[in-house]
């Protein structure tokens, strides 16, 4: 992500693998004023990381848009993994899901707490 993309999309967090070329990218973005960068240390290999998120995906907790210019490539990569030529989107998806479920994205904001707050809000509108 470039600083211009950061200003355009205003992400709450940008996760970057905290190893090899990611270390330099983290440092560059921080020095350019992109302070929402978080280094993540992946556990295990790409296959293990995706396997850990399979239940979340299979149980329908991951939503994709009906139409997007990148959608077909994304689906092909996800469904042909680990034999796909490219695996970056698979890896970033599994790491993002792990990060969301970890609750590290804010105080009390784990996925369970998000759904709990959502359900409580719906219950209050009955």
Residue pairs with C-beta under 8 A, 6 or more apart in sequence:
1 9
1 11
1 14
1 29
1 34
3 29
3 32
3 33
3 34
6 14
6 29
6 34
6 36
11 36
12 36
12 105
13 36
13 37
13 38
13 105
14 29
14 34
14 36
14 37
14 38
15 38
15 40
15 92
15 95
15 96
15 99
16 22
16 25
16 26
16 29
16 37
16 38
16 39
16 40
17 39
17 40
17 41
17 42
17 95
18 26
18 39
18 40
18 41
19 41
19 42
22 39
23 39
26 37
26 39
29 37
30 37
38 104
40 95
40 99
42 49
42 91
42 95
43 49
44 52
46 81
46 82
46 87
46 90
46 91
46 94
47 82
49 91
49 94
49 95
49 98
50 81
50 90
50 91
50 93
50 94
52 94
52 98
53 93
53 94
53 97
53 98
56 62
56 97
56 101
57 97
62 93
62 97
64 71
64 74
64 75
65 71
68 74
73 89
74 89
76 84
77 84
77 86
77 87
77 89
77 90
78 89
78 90
78 93
81 87
81 90
84 90
99 105
100 111
101 110
101 111
102 110
103 109
103 110
103 111
103 113
